[in-house]
């Protein structure tokens, strides 16, 4: 289990970004999601919160849960029917504690 937070997991419904590098047919405007989008998105939100020094572990997030929206539906499609693979109320494997509703939890 590695997820503490989640953000924009589906690469088919993510954000539009402009690719200036041009990797084959994937140049110009492309839609990205998953870790390629969520990691820099959360990092940027931590920067906006101005609280990076408190983020040396997940402890801060766990003590500031009120700023997170709990993801209670969906799955990662890779394993059984327990909390390791399926979203549920509270902590779960695919979405951690949830997704930020702004920067208050960061």
MIDO-532530 format. One record per atom (N, C-alpha, C): residue in three letters; x, y, z. Coordinates in steps of 0.02 Angstrom, whole numbers, plus 50000, padded with zeros to 5 digits. Layout:
// MIDO-532530
   type       x       y       z
    ALA       X       Y       Z
...
This chain:
// MIDO-532530
   type       x       y       z
    UNK   50043   49941   50000
    UNK   50000   50000   50000
    UNK   50045   50062   50000
    UNK   50032   50106   49954
    UNK   50074   50165   49949
    UNK   50034   50230   49945
    UNK   49970   50228   49931
    UNK   49932   50289   49920
    UNK   49914   50324   49985
    UNK   49933   50386   49992
    UNK   49909   50429   50047
    UNK   49855   50475   50021
    UNK   49862   50497   49958
    UNK   49814   50542   49926
    UNK   49801   50517   49855
    UNK   49749   50542   49825
    UNK   49735   50525   49755
    UNK   49717   50588   49717
    UNK   49727   50585   49652
    UNK   49708   50641   49609
    UNK   49709   50619   49536
    UNK   49657   50631   49500
    UNK   49653   50622   49428
    UNK   49684   50556   49404
    UNK   49656   50501   49425
    UNK   49686   50436   49410
    UNK   49674   50411   49340
    UNK   49619   50429   49309
    UNK   49602   50401   49244
    UNK   49636   50441   49188
    UNK   49682   50411   49152
    UNK   49716   50447   49099
    UNK   49671   50466   49040
    UNK   49612   50436   49037
    UNK   49565   50452   48983
    UNK   49522   50512   48998
    UNK   49519   50532   49061
    UNK   49478   50590   49081
    UNK   49518   50640   49121
    UNK   49583   50642   49109
    UNK   49628   50686   49147
    UNK   49627   50757   49122
    UNK   49685   50788   49120
    UNK   49693   50858   49099
    UNK   49723   50860   49030
    UNK   49705   50912   48993
    UNK   49737   50924   48929
    UNK   49802   50962   48941
    UNK   49855   50938   48912
    UNK   49920   50972   48916
    UNK   49948   50976   48845
    UNK   49989   51026   48833
    UNK   50019   51034   48767
    UNK   50089   51005   48769
    UNK   50101   50955   48727
    UNK   50166   50921   48723
    UNK   50209   50956   48670
    UNK   50260   50991   48691
    UNK   50304   51025   48644
    UNK   50361   50980   48621
    UNK   50370   50924   48655
    UNK   50424   50878   48636
    UNK   50406   50838   48575
    UNK   50344   50816   48569
    UNK   50321   50779   48511
    UNK   50344   50708   48507
    UNK   50317   50666   48550
    UNK   50335   50595   48549
    UNK   50292   50558   48498
    UNK   50317   50550   48438
    UNK   50281   50515   48386
    UNK   50215   50549   48369
    UNK   50162   50511   48367
    UNK   50097   50539   48351
    UNK   50067   50577   48410
    UNK   50098   50572   48468
    UNK   50073   50605   48529
    UNK   50106   50674   48537
    UNK   50094   50718   48490
    UNK   50119   50785   48499
    UNK   50061   50834   48497
    UNK   50073   50895   48517
    UNK   50019   50944   48523
    UNK   49979   50930   48587
    UNK   49914   50941   48584
    UNK   49872   50932   48642
    UNK   49858   50858   48655
    UNK   49871   50836   48716
    UNK   49858   50767   48736
    UNK   49824   50768   48804
    UNK   49790   50714   48820
    UNK   49757   50707   48885
    UNK   49800   50661   48928
    UNK   49817   50683   48988
    UNK   49858   50642   49034
    UNK   49821   50634   49100
    UNK   49838   50582   49135
    UNK   49809   50568   49200
    UNK   49854   50519   49237
    UNK   49829   50491   49289
    UNK   49869   50443   49328
    UNK   49926   50478   49363
    UNK   49978   50440   49377
    UNK   50036   50466   49414
    UNK   50070   50522   49376
    UNK   50071   50519   49309
    UNK   50103   50571   49269
    UNK   50072   50639   49280
    UNK   50009   50641   49298
    UNK   49976   50705   49312
    UNK   49970   50716   49387
    UNK   49949   50665   49424
    UNK   49933   50676   49495
    UNK   49994   50694   49537
    UNK   50052   50664   49523
    UNK   50111   50680   49563
    UNK   50131   50754   49557
    UNK   50139   50782   49496
    UNK   50155   50853   49493
    UNK   50097   50898   49516
    UNK   50035   50876   49508
    UNK   49978   50915   49531
    UNK   49979   50921   49607
    UNK   49988   50865   49642
    UNK   49991   50867   49715
    UNK   50053   50906   49738
    UNK   50109   50897   49705
    UNK   50170   50934   49723
    UNK   50158   51009   49717
    UNK   50125   51029   49663
    UNK   50109   51100   49654
    UNK   50062   51126   49708
    UNK   50014   51085   49728
    UNK   49968   51105   49782
    UNK   50004   51111   49848
    UNK   50052   51067   49861
    UNK   50093   51073   49922
    UNK   50132   51138   49920
    UNK   50159   51155   49862
    UNK   50195   51218   49854
    UNK   50150   51278   49867
    UNK   50089   51276   49840
    UNK   50041   51330   49852
    UNK   50022   51336   49925
    UNK   50018   51280   49960
    UNK   50000   51281   50031
    UNK   50056   51312   50073
    UNK   50117   51314   50045
    UNK   50173   51343   50082
    UNK   50193   51304   50143
    UNK   50183   51239   50140
    UNK   50193   51197   50198
    UNK   50239   51138   50184
    UNK   50282   51143   50135
    UNK   50324   51087   50114
    UNK   50367   51059   50170
    UNK   50390   51101   50216
    UNK   50434   51076   50269
    UNK   50397   51029   50317
    UNK   50331   51033   50319
    UNK   50292   50988   50362
    UNK   50275   50923   50327
    UNK   50293   50916   50263
    UNK   50273   50859   50224
    UNK   50329   50807   50216
    UNK   50374   50802   50264
    UNK   50428   50753   50258
    UNK   50404   50682   50270
    UNK   50342   50674   50293
    UNK   50310   50609   50299
    UNK   50235   50619   50288
    UNK   50198   50565   50286
    UNK   50126   50570   50278
    UNK   50089   50592   50340
    UNK   50124   50600   50395
    UNK   50092   50616   50460
    UNK   50049   50678   50457
    UNK   50072   50730   50423
    UNK   50035   50793   50420
    UNK   49967   50783   50387
    UNK   49967   50747   50331
    UNK   49905   50735   50295
    UNK   49855   50697   50338
    UNK   49879   50647   50374
    UNK   49834   50606   50415
    UNK   49804   50645   50473
    UNK   49838   50697   50495
    UNK   49811   50738   50549
    UNK   49771   50798   50524
    UNK   49765   50806   50458
    UNK   49727   50862   50428
    UNK   49679   50835   50375
    UNK   49644   50783   50391
    UNK   49599   50749   50343
    UNK   49539   50791   50322
    UNK   49520   50840   50360
    UNK   49458   50877   50345
    UNK   49461   50912   50277
    UNK   49520   50924   50250
    UNK   49527   50956   50185
    UNK   49527   50907   50127
    UNK   49511   50843   50141
    UNK   49510   50792   50089
    UNK   49439   50768   50074
    UNK   49426   50752   50012
    UNK   49363   50721   49992
    UNK   49375   50646   49987
    UNK   49342   50608   50028
    UNK   49350   50535   50028
    UNK   49321   50507   49964
    UNK   49359   50467   49929
    UNK   49336   50433   49868
    UNK   49307   50366   49891
    UNK   49243   50354   49879
    UNK   49210   50295   49906
    UNK   49187   50245   49853
    UNK   49199   50260   49790
    UNK   49180   50213   49736
    UNK   49237   50205   49687
    UNK   49240   50146   49656
    UNK   49290   50132   49606
    UNK   49339   50080   49629
    UNK   49382   50059   49583
    UNK   49434   50010   49600
    UNK   49492   50018   49552
    UNK   49547   49987   49570
    UNK   49605   49991   49525
    UNK   49608   49933   49477
    UNK   49562   49885   49483
    UNK   49555   49831   49435
    UNK   49609   49779   49436
    UNK   49652   49778   49485
    UNK   49709   49733   49483
    UNK   49708   49677   49535
    UNK   49663   49676   49582
    UNK   49664   49622   49631
    UNK   49595   49610   49660
    UNK   49591   49580   49719
    UNK   49528   49557   49749
    UNK   49477   49610   49765
    UNK   49432   49592   49809
    UNK   49375   49636   49826
    UNK   49383   49673   49892
    UNK   49442   49673   49920
    UNK   49452   49706   49985
    UNK   49476   49778   49976
    UNK   49494   49810   50031
    UNK   49513   49881   50029
    UNK   49579   49894   49993
    UNK   49616   49842   49977
    UNK   49678   49851   49940
    UNK   49665   49871   49868
    UNK   49606   49852   49842
    UNK   49590   49864   49771
    UNK   49529   49906   49760
    UNK   49488   49916   49810
    UNK   49424   49949   49802
    UNK   49417   50009   49848
    UNK   49392   50064   49820
    UNK   49379   50123   49861
    UNK   49323   50107   49910
    UNK   49329   50135   49970
    UNK   49279   50127   50022
    UNK   49281   50188   50067
    UNK   49235   50192   50113
    UNK   49235   50247   50161
    UNK   49299   50242   50203
    UNK   49334   50297   50210
    UNK   49396   50297   50248
    UNK   49455   50278   50204
    UNK   49508   50256   50235
    UNK   49569   50239   50198
    UNK   49559   50177   50155
    UNK   49587   50178   50095
    UNK   49588   50118   50052
    UNK   49650   50122   50007
    UNK   49667   50065   49978
    UNK   49727   50060   49938
    UNK   49730   50105   49877
    UNK   49678   50104   49834
    UNK   49683   50144   49773
    UNK   49682   50220   49783
    UNK   49647   50244   49834
    UNK   49639   50317   49841
    UNK   49666   50346   49905
    UNK   49695   50304   49948
    UNK   49722   50329   50012
    UNK   49667   50361   50054
    UNK   49680   50420   50079
    UNK   49631   50457   50119
    UNK   49582   50496   50076
    UNK   49596   50504   50012
    UNK   49551   50541   49968
    UNK   49590   50590   49925
    UNK   49554   50639   49899
    UNK   49583   50689   49855
    UNK   49575   50758   49885
    UNK   49624   50801   49878
    UNK   49621   50867   49909
    UNK   49563   50910   49882
    UNK   49531   50946   49929
    UNK   49481   50997   49911
    UNK   49513   51065   49924
    UNK   49564   51080   49888
    UNK   49603   51141   49901
    UNK   49668   51122   49937
    UNK   49696   51169   49973
    UNK   49762   51158   50003
    UNK   49761   51150   50079
    UNK   49703   51149   50110
    UNK   49701   51149   50184
    UNK   49730   51086   50214
    UNK   49729   51030   50179
    UNK   49757   50969   50207
    UNK   49831   50960   50190
    UNK   49857   51008   50153
    UNK   49926   51003   50132
    UNK   49969   51057   50165
